[in-house]
């Protein structure tokens, strides 16, 4: 009996040991596989660390819910792509996900640079010129997320962006962002590191351009002079939106409450016409991109009176912007123009000071 009792004890001990060893092995192999996954992620990330894009790190989605303002955090961790791409446990098992992780599959990203204004400043021209750059992908039409569609959430916004590969910048332009009071706070909430581009143009010419656009769509439209001044007086009607937009300093002051000046680039609408390469070079530098867009992309179309493109993403033949860009303006009484210039002068001066750039408007 005695040896038999002893062998039972040994058997129980061996069983318990086996269970412990099995548990340890399962636990260890799980940790090991996690380590391998992380290692792979790190490798793919370091491969992606294109130097000029390090500063343009994408924001990362923590949780996105349509119809609600989503929790959103600027990416602090390794991957500049969506967290869903890298943090799922089974990522490494899916070939598609792995390719996506490594940036070999295009995926839609939230923009990291915005053209926020101004309406009629030359925003379309700037965007079309920038699209010549292989590292820039931009939404074709104005998205109006931060002013009209904000409640739809970041997922909605991201779906409106073109797919990008790693190393490409996602952009969009909506000129009303610059003048809409809620926008700066919302942009900051999404990405405090957002690059902000503002194309500005002489506010008087801009107002006339704005008026010309509205007039082209309406059969009956009062004269510009009748809308710009109160009851035929010399007093400027500052509540008239085309004039309000031109007080750039007011709008900039609001944006500067949320973003440092270093995150802005001011593009001269006048220079964009006279010397597009110079302005585009400034934008490429600002975005940390190689200077790819140059003289060879443009020609001056004498009939239109504007720089046009020799070829673009969409068309391989020389072409200009649409008919509604670069329209001829109606005759405006020079006295009215002068009065408006006088009105804008102090605001322009303050704007130059704040922006750190003199645009040379009269
Ligand atoms: P006008 O049509 O009044 O001349 P936006 O795209 O922001 O609405 O700005 C439109 C303005 O862009 C046009 O106003 C035009 O002056 C300017 N612009 C700048 N570069 C241009 C280009 N290459 N072709 C056409 N318009 C251009």
Boltz pocket constraint, residues with backbone or C-beta under 6 A from the ligand:
constraints:
  - pocket:
      binder: B
      contacts: [[A, 118], [A, 119], [A, 120], [A, 121], [A, 122], [A, 123], [A, 124], [A, 125], [A, 175], [A, 205], [A, 208], [A, 209], [A, 210], [A, 212], [A, 269], [A, 272], [A, 273], [A, 306], [A, 307], [A, 308], [A, 320], [A, 321], [A, 322], [A, 324], [A, 325], [A, 326], [A, 327], [A, 328]]
      max_distance: 6.0
